[in-house]
Structure formats: C-alpha cells, structure tokens
Amino acid sequence: MKAFQFVRPRSASEAVASLVEHDGAVVKASGIDLLDRMKERVDEPGVVVGLVDVRGLDAVEMTDNGTLRVGAGATLATLASHDAVRRFLPTLSEAAGLAASPQLRHRATLGGNLAQHTRCGYYRLESFPCLKRGGDHCPVRKSGGVQETAALFGNDPCASAHPSSLAPVLGALDAVLEVEGPRGTREVPFAEVWATPKAGVASDLALASDELIVSVEFPERTGPQRFGYEEVRQKAAFDWPLVSCAVRLALDGETVREARIWLGSVAPTPWRALGAEDVLTGKSLSEARAAEAGEAAVVGASPLDGNRYKLQLVKVCVRRALAK
C-alpha cells in the first residue's frame, strides 16, 4: 500500500473542503472497500479523508413531514435492527441484515455500500487490463474472459456488475440522496445518482469528486403498500448477490396502482425493470402475473456466453420478491 496523508474533518463541510483542497483525495467511512483497493494498488490516493469524527452522519430520524432520513454513516447493523427502519422500510432492514457478515455489518455503512466499486476481478487486480481503470477494452467481453458474475444489461463497453444489495431497495422506495459539495447541499433522486461506465472512470456514481453523500431520505408512504426483497448468492453467507430484486407495490384494493421493481448485480448500475412494472400496473397480483413479470424483467437483456444462467435467476428473484 502506498503511503498517504490521513485527514480527519469534524463536519461534512470540512470533509468537502478537504476534497476540494487535495486533488485526488478519497473518502473513507469504514474503509472496507477502499482499503481492499488500496492494498491491491488499484487506488493509490495521496490523501484519505476519514469521516470517523463527523457527528450526525449515522443518525436515523423521522422528519416533521413524515419522511424517514437515514444518515450515510449509519451501519448495516443499525439498518437491520433499528425499529423505525424495520417498521417503515422492511426491505431495507432485510437487505442490510443479509449483507456480508455480522462483523462487517457493524462497520460497513449505507453510504459505503452505495459507493463501493465493482467486484469484477479484472478491475480489482492491478495486473489485469480494465476499461474502468483506463484500459482500451473490457476483458470480460473478450473471448475467454470470466463472465459468470458479469452484467446482463447495459454491458457494453463494460460488463461489470454493480455490487450493492441496498441500491435496488433504495430505487424501489424512490429514495432521494442529500449530497453536500462546495456549493452547498442538493437533493439527487435515486435514478440520477448513477452514471454509465466510461474509460478511466472507476466510480459508478454520477457525483463530482468533491461531493459527499450525507443522508438518504425516503418519502412518506401514502395508501396501502407492499414490499419484497429477494437475492440469490453462490453461498449463503458472506457473499455478494448474483442477482437481487427489490419490489414496492402501491395498491388500490386488489389493484396495483404503482409498481417499482429494481434489480441489482445485473448491470454496471442498479437496473430498473420497467417491463415488469408495466405487467403489474393496473392489474391485480397473482402467481401467474408474478411469473409474467419475471419474464418481462429479462426482455432487452444481452447476456454473454458465460452468464446466460443469470436470466433464470432474474425471473426467480422477481417472482419470489412479488410473492413476499
């Protein structure tokens, strides 16, 4: 690991100022993902801005207008166990409780889970060429490349799969991120947080390098709503999902008034299954219609030779999430 200067600001604004002052500086919350990349010399920052002394980033609170605000520094263990999260956002609590291991859940944060980089092995090892690290091609897309965990959608020119298990949940819940930068704070709807891959751009976030995720706000629920989350992994514990799915249905009686279905680990960014939503909207939910939504969720996919099996996983995840 390359030597670096460690800065410990005491507020979000001080953290942003440090990012502005030090070109190429990176943010460290718990550092679970960042330190892995630094050890492999995939990232070699000269300055690391630690958030350990920034108060309030881990707050979870109901606002006066009925929304729930969760600080970007809240740990996955907090999200899994907090009464307000379990009551108001059960799918977020479930997804957080399934992630990683108990030890990591007590350190890993909401913001870090969203901002983590792809787990693609070609990106993670400096000895391999990689488009996201500035190479001229994506080795996953080449003949002979390892493709088992690669993306099904939007996988050209980069076939990396976004690893966050919490991101699809935030998408289904229409979350809004509060982001602080040199010009103050701004609200960013979840769908606008992500950027398609470009050569030499490692992060999947469509945020400036001097901006910091401060909190995530979840809008007030109006009328009856139902939630579901499902994921499939290679092994039951301490693994990233091969496919995940988060669902939110707003109901008028037995009729689905509004559907939100987001998929994880199937594209370089979280992926909204618009076709599956269309199958459900304006209709009642049944096992047959859930299966139809699963089929619709894979329309438009462009699987590679090594990851076609993930098409079936998407169908299963959508169907099971709706069954929940």
N, C-alpha and C positions, 0 to 999 in steps of 0.2 A: 504494500500500500504506500502510495506517495504521501510525504509529509504535507500537512495542511494547517492553516490557522483556524481555530475554533472560536466563533463569536457567540456570545450568549445575551441577546437582547432581552429586555424586560416587558416589552409590549409588541403588539403586532406591527404598529407603525415603525418602531425601532428595527424590527426584523426586515421590513420592506426597505428602510433606509440603508441597511447593511447590504441588501441585494443590489440596490442602486449603486452603492459606493464601490462594491467589489465585483467587477465584471467576471462572470463565470461562476459566481458563488452558488451553492446549492443549499436547500433547506433540509434539515434533519429534525424529524419529530422523534419517533422511537429509533429510526435508523435501520430497521430490519432489512428493508430492500436496498437502501442506499449503501450500507456498509458491505453488503454482498457484492455490489457492483464495484465498489472501491477496492475491495480485496482482489478482485479479478482484473483490476486496472481498466475496466470498461469505462468507469468515471474516474477522473483524476483532478478534482477541484482544488484550487489553491485555498479557498475559504469555504468553511461549512458553517451555516447559520443555524444554531441549535435553538429549539423552541421550549426547552425544559423550564425556563424561568418566566415564560409568558403566561400570566394568570388569566383565567377565564376561558381559555381555548377548549377546556374539557367540560364546559357547562352544558347541562340538558335542562331546558325550561319551556313551559307553556307560556305563550305570549298573550297579551290582552285581547288580541284579535282572534284567538282560538287556534293559532298555528303552533306547531312544536318546532323549536330551534335546538339543533344539536351542534355543539362545538366541534370543529375539525379535529381537536385534540382528544376527544372522547375515545376511550379504548373500546375494542371489540367486546371485551368482557363487560364493560358498562352497558353497551348497547344490548347485549344478550340478557342482562339481568335487571335493567332499570325498569321500574314499574310503569312509568309513562310511556316508554318505548314499547314495552310488551303489550300495553293496552291500546295504544294509538297506532303503532306501527309493527304489528306482529311479524310480518315477513322480514323486516329489518332485524328484529331480535333473533329470528330463527337463522337467517343467513350469517349473522355475526357469530352465533353460537356454534355453527358448523365449521367455521373457518379455522385453519391451522391447528394449533394445539393449545391446551389451557395456558401454558407458559407464554406463548406468543400472543394469545388474545388479551392477556393482561398488560402487554406492551404496545402492540400494534394499534394504530389509530384509524379513525374514519377517514381523515384526510390522506393519510399514508396509503390506505387501501385503495382509494380512488386514484392517487397519483403514481402508484407503483408502475414500473416499466414491465414490458412483456417478459414472460418467462421463456421465450424462444431460446433454445440452446445456442443457436448461431449468434444471436445478439449478446448472450450472456458470457461468451468466451471470446476474449480479445483475439485469439489466434485464428478465428473464422472471419471471412468477409461478411458484411451485413449492410444492407441498404440503409437502415436506420442509423448506423454508425458512420455513414458516409461512403459506403461501397457502391459499386456500379450495378449491383444486382442483388436479388434476394435468393440465397442458396436453397431455401425451402422450395422454391418454384422450379429449380433445376432438376433434371432427371437424376435420380439417386439421392436427392435431399430427403431428410427425415421429415415426414409430413403428418404423422399420426395425430398431433395435437394442433395442427395448423387451422387457419380460418377457413370457413365455408363461404362467407360473404365478403365482398369488398376486398378480396385478397390479391389484387393486382394494383401496384407493383410489389406490395409487401404482404406476405401471408401470415404475419404474426397474429396471435390471438390475445385479446385483452384479458388479463387475468383476474380482474376484480370481481368477487362474488357479490359485493354490496352494490356495485354500479347498476345492475339490472333492476334491483329493488328501488333505488332512487329514481330511475326512469319511470317505472310503473307508478310511483307515487307522485309524479310531477314535481320533484324536488327543485328547489332554487338554491344555488350556491351564492353565499356572500363572499366576495373576493376583495381584498384590500391591496391597493397599489400606490404608486407615487402620487396619483391624482385623487386619492380618496378611495372610498368603498363603492362597489357596484354589485348589482344582483345579476346573476347569469342563470337563465333557465337551463335545466339539465341537458337538454338536447343540443345546446350551443356550447357546451363545455369541451367537446371533443373535436379533434382535427384528424383528417385522413393522413396516412403516413407520407412523408417526404424524405428524400435522400438527405442524410446527415442530421435529421431531427429525431432525437431519441424519445422525447415525451409524447404522449398521446393527447395531452391537454391543449386546448386552444386558448391558453392563457399566456400572458407575457412572462418572461423570465424573472421580472421583478414584482410579480403579483403573488399573493399568498391566499390560499383558501382559509377563511376564518371560521365559517359555520355553514350549516345546511339547514334550510327551513322547509318544512313540509306543510302544505296548505291545509286549511280546515276541511274536515270531511262534511259533505252535505248529502243527506239522504243515506239509505242503506248501501253499504259497500261490502264487498268480499275480497279477500286477499289469498294468494297462494304463492309458494316458493318451492322449487324443486331443483336439484342438481344431481349430476352423475359424475363420479370420480373413478379413477383406476383402483384406488384403495380407499377404505372407509375413513381413515384418519390422516391428518397432516398431509393433505394433497390439494392441488388446485383443481377446480372442476374442469371436466372435459366439455361439458355443456351445462349451463344453468338457465333458469327461466323464472321470472317474477311476473305475477299477474295481479291486476286490480280491476274489479268489475263494479260499476255503479248500476244499481237496479231500480227499476220502476215495477214493483210487484215481482213477477217472474221474468220480466223482460230486461235484457241487458241494455241499459241506456248508453253506457260508455264503457269501452274496454281499453286497457293498457296492457300490452304484452311486450316485455323486453327480454332479450337473450344475452347471455354472457359467454365468453370464451369461443365465440363463433365468428368473430370479425376483429379487425385491428382496434375497433372501438366497440362500446356497447351497441347492440343492434335491436332496433325496434321492428317487431313482426307485424307490420301494417296489414298484410293479407289475413293473418289470423284474427286480428281485431275486427276486420270487416265481416268475417264469417259470423262473429258473435253479435255485433251491434244490431239492435232492433229485434233480436230473437231471444227465445228462452234457451237456457243452458240444459244440455242433455249429454249423455255419454257419447252419442253419435256425433253431436255437434262439436264436442271437445276433440274427438278424433279428427273431424274435418278441419278444425282449427290447426291441429298439429300438421296435417298435410299441407295446409296453406302456408304454414310458417317456413317451409323449405323451398317454396316457389322463388325462383331467382337465384338460388344458390349456385355456386360454381366450384364444386368440390375438386380436390386434387386426387390423384390416383391413390394416395396413402391415407386419406381421411374421409372417404365416402361413408364409412360406418357412422360418422357423426350425424348424418342426415336422419338416421333412425333414432339417435339419441335426442335430437331436437324434437321430433314428433312425440317421443315418450315423455320428455320433460314438459312440453306444453300440455299434453293430455293429463299428466299427473298433477301439475300445478292447478289446472282448472278443476280437477276432481277434489282437490283440497278446499 
